[in-house]
Amino acid sequence: MNQTRIRNFAIIAHIDHGKSTLADRIMEATQTVSQREQHAQLLDDMNVEKAHGVTVKARTVRNYYHADDGQEYEYNLIDTPGHVDFTYEVSKSLAATEGAILLVDATQGVQAQTIANYRIAKRHHLSIIPVINKVDIGSTEVQRTQEQLETLDATFTKARTLLISAKTGLGVHEVLEAIHERIPAPQGHPDQPLKALVFDSLYDAYQGIIAYVRLIDGHVHQNDDLRLMQTGEAFKLKALGTFDPNMQPEKALRTGEVGYVVTGLKDPRAVRVGETLTLKSQPTAAAVTGYSPAQPVVFAGLFPKDNDYETLKSAILKLSLNDTSFSYTEERSEALGMGFRCGFLGAFHLQIIRERLKAEFGLDVLTTAPTVTYQVLLKNGQRLLIQNPVQFPAFSLIEEVQEPFVKAEITMPSDSLSAVLKLVDGHKGELLDMKNDNDLVVIIIKIPLSEIAYHFFSELKSVSHGFASLSTEFLDYEVGDLVKVEVDMNYTAVDALAFIVHRSDVSAMTQALVHQLKRTVPRQLYPTPVQAVVEGKAVARVDVPPLRKNAAVNGDAHSISKKAALLRRQSINKRQAAKNAIKLPQSVFNAILEL
Ligand code: GTP
């Protein structure tokens, strides 16, 4: 395709505003997928995505569009995820495009992720087409949504904003026309050596790593000898092609195009997202710049429920090949046996991985309470990085504990300011700056990562009725008064239940925890004392009552001697049971998570 007729774009939107539905309509209108073959929402083909209705991993698809000007255009649509944990994936996909369709649901208006995604698109200097969706619904607020869009960006005028229904197809033709009219063609130089950005990758058991690439300059052909510029690794290209949306082999990819290359490389870490691919014999002068890999920030233990360690191991390995932002190492727990300590982008990412283990591998896993990374300086001068509370050293050895802080920017309508400030305060956040921007207020805060990593985003959405957006960047480690809480059952510490908190929260949290545990720890034949222990002292305690099963009460119909025999047997069972570890259900770990 002539470079001037290529358009690379993404659809960005808040969750459920209709991105996948619009993508389907575009594929249908360009006959990329005939209506007959089309089953609902082709791009979201991962099972978990279907269950949540959320796009997790970015996809891409090539469409050919016969425009009203008589020309045929190549439309490369790159799908982006909608949840805040996957902002990195959004940024990755947008780096490969020149434009974006900013889709807003007319019944909900501009929402947190609309603003966050708009900002990422601006950072990548994209041409943005504002589109209001779902105008077929009776209760829409098109006028209000239009005003919100114009507040967000003064160029999003009424005349420039398209009104559509992705469901009925109304207005979709105008969107297709706007794509070639408003989004520029890719700029690169076809006669220069190959320079391609790897913006995503996939692992295939037979073909090795398949890299998703956007060609910046030059072209690439079957059998070319290529080199990765960051790692220096060279390989012979096995195959290449485009997505229709399935992989479609081609002989070559040209400047400005988006497609895949089969590297044949088997080490999953060999191809990093953000890598530059070039020719081995004739390399490009400079790599694509400005790319940093995603770092896991939340860590949790994953343990098989049915002692199925080997199955979990192979499942985790496979998942990590497809999701490079997910990390893992082996872990042994006294309470739960062999498992893995895994790193995630956030709490939602953790949930997605759990569900993929269930959906794709039939595996039920126990997840321990998530934690961030702490730095511990020991009295002997040694420095430890702690991503697992089990490794937290005894308090007598510790000189100081440092925790990660982030700088967060929260944008919200001015009427939610006081509720948001209260939320920030409750999470130990410190206000650094505040700016007014039309009807919106932007606050900059400094906050411990542990306070913002788990429930903060959903609480923020709730207090701002969905209107606040959040973006964070790592600041530094700072000294904090942090302690490890150990949970004892039958006076024995259960390693998998330990967690790290601020000392000021110990009293309230441990009281709440033991009362939760009273309900969730499975009842035994004997009363089970459960206590929270901090620095060697019990700070909260409950007794989980025993099962109500007693021969003396239930055995009315039995003779005295039969009752005596039953009681004897029960007392032997009780003594035996006391020695066996209590099998902990997921609800016990959730009790900590929910604090
Ligand atoms: P994520 O992948 O979670 O970000 O969602 P999405 O933005 O891809 O949303 P999706 O396309 O899955 O649409 C969400 C819901 O809105 C679905 O139930 C759609 O059927 C519905 N929907 C999408 N567009 C329209 C529309 O124009 N009108 C109406 N009435 N419903 C729509």
Boltz pocket constraint, residues with backbone or C-beta under 6 A from the ligand:
constraints:
  - pocket:
      binder: B
      contacts: [[A, 13], [A, 14], [A, 15], [A, 16], [A, 17], [A, 18], [A, 19], [A, 20], [A, 21], [A, 22], [A, 52], [A, 53], [A, 54], [A, 55], [A, 80], [A, 81], [A, 82], [A, 133], [A, 134], [A, 135], [A, 136], [A, 137], [A, 164], [A, 165], [A, 166], [A, 167], [A, 168]]
      max_distance: 6.0
